[in-house]
Amino acid sequence: MRLIYTILTNALALFAVSISLTGFTFEGGWVAPLIAAVILTLLNMLVKPVLKLLSFPLVFISAGLFLIIINAGILYLTQEILRVMDIQGVSMNIDNLLTYLLSAIIFGIANWLIHWFLKE
């Protein structure tokens, strides 16, 4: 049940990012953020802990700001996996590096707010 909750909150946060930034778009209606959220959740569970462990010195030196880079990288991986999966009519498009960084920040804030409002 916790996994479904996490996927739904990630989908809502991704939708909030797509509304906030013009360079972050989805094609495929409401299904696109949901599929992207499934991929993002799996990457956050499997890849992100390894990246955080390997980059611990950079995270420590930057007082945690390097986590934004890691989150932007996870969003990039999500976009690439969605592109490779080639689901008909479903895509996530992020324009440039600045949009990746801003979307990582907005996604983190939106996800935190959603969790705060919904408090299990």
C-alpha positions as CSV (number, residue, x, y, z in Angstrom):
1,M,0.0,0.0,0.0
2,R,2.9,2.3,0.8
3,L,4.3,1.8,-2.8
4,I,1.0,2.9,-4.3
5,Y,0.9,5.9,-2.1
6,T,4.4,6.9,-3.2
7,I,3.6,6.4,-6.9
8,L,0.5,8.5,-6.6
9,T,2.3,11.3,-4.8
10,N,5.1,11.2,-7.3
11,A,2.6,11.4,-10.1
12,L,1.0,14.5,-8.5
13,A,4.4,16.1,-8.0
14,L,5.4,15.4,-11.6
15,F,2.1,16.9,-12.8
16,A,2.8,20.0,-10.6
17,V,6.2,20.4,-12.2
18,S,4.7,20.1,-15.7
19,I,2.2,22.9,-14.8
20,S,5.0,25.1,-13.3
21,L,7.6,24.8,-16.0
22,T,7.1,25.4,-19.7
23,G,10.1,23.2,-20.6
24,F,8.7,20.2,-18.8
25,T,5.9,18.6,-20.7
26,F,4.0,15.3,-20.9
27,E,2.2,13.8,-23.8
28,G,-0.4,11.1,-23.3
29,G,-2.8,12.7,-20.8
30,W,-3.0,11.6,-17.2
31,V,-1.4,8.2,-18.0
32,A,2.0,9.8,-18.8
33,P,2.7,11.2,-15.3
34,L,1.5,7.9,-13.8
35,I,3.8,5.8,-15.9
36,A,6.7,8.3,-15.3
37,A,5.9,8.1,-11.5
38,V,6.2,4.3,-11.5
39,I,9.6,4.5,-13.3
40,L,10.7,7.4,-11.0
41,T,9.7,5.5,-7.9
42,L,11.6,2.4,-8.9
43,L,14.7,4.5,-9.7
44,N,14.4,6.3,-6.3
45,M,14.3,2.9,-4.6
46,L,17.0,1.2,-6.6
47,V,19.5,3.7,-8.1
48,K,19.3,6.8,-5.9
49,P,20.7,5.1,-2.7
50,V,23.7,3.9,-4.7
51,L,24.2,7.4,-6.2
52,K,23.9,9.0,-2.8
53,L,26.4,6.6,-1.3
54,L,29.0,7.1,-4.1
55,S,28.6,10.8,-4.1
56,F,28.6,11.3,-0.3
57,P,31.8,13.4,-0.3
58,L,30.2,15.8,-2.8
59,V,26.9,15.9,-0.9
60,F,28.9,16.6,2.3
61,I,31.1,19.4,0.8
62,S,28.1,21.1,-0.8
63,A,26.0,20.9,2.3
64,G,23.4,18.7,0.5
65,L,23.0,20.8,-2.6
66,F,24.5,18.0,-4.7
67,L,21.3,16.1,-4.0
68,I,19.6,18.4,-6.5
69,I,22.0,17.2,-9.2
70,I,21.2,13.6,-8.2
71,N,17.5,14.3,-8.4
72,A,18.0,15.9,-11.8
73,G,19.9,12.9,-12.9
74,I,17.1,10.6,-11.8
75,L,14.6,12.7,-13.8
76,Y,16.9,12.4,-16.8
77,L,17.0,8.6,-16.3
78,T,13.2,8.6,-16.0
79,Q,12.8,10.5,-19.3
80,E,15.3,8.2,-21.1
81,I,13.7,5.0,-19.8
82,L,10.3,6.3,-20.9
83,R,11.7,7.1,-24.3
84,V,13.3,3.7,-24.7
85,M,10.1,1.9,-23.5
86,D,8.3,3.6,-26.4
87,I,4.8,3.4,-25.1
88,Q,2.5,4.6,-27.8
89,G,1.5,8.3,-27.2
90,V,3.2,8.6,-23.8
91,S,6.3,10.8,-23.4
92,M,8.0,13.1,-21.0
93,N,10.0,16.0,-22.4
94,I,12.5,18.1,-20.5
95,D,14.2,20.8,-22.6
96,N,17.6,21.6,-21.1
97,L,19.9,21.4,-18.1
98,L,18.4,24.4,-16.3
99,T,14.9,22.8,-16.7
100,Y,16.3,19.6,-15.2
101,L,17.6,21.5,-12.2
102,L,14.5,23.6,-11.7
103,S,12.2,20.6,-12.1
104,A,14.3,18.6,-9.5
105,I,13.8,21.5,-7.0
106,I,10.1,22.0,-7.8
107,F,9.5,18.2,-7.7
108,G,11.1,17.9,-4.3
109,I,9.1,20.8,-2.9
110,A,5.8,19.6,-4.4
111,N,6.4,16.1,-3.2
112,W,7.2,17.3,0.3
113,L,4.0,19.5,0.3
114,I,1.8,16.6,-0.9
115,H,3.2,14.3,1.8
116,W,2.7,17.1,4.4
117,F,-0.9,17.7,3.4
118,L,-1.9,14.0,3.1
119,K,-0.1,12.8,6.2
120,E,-0.7,9.1,6.3
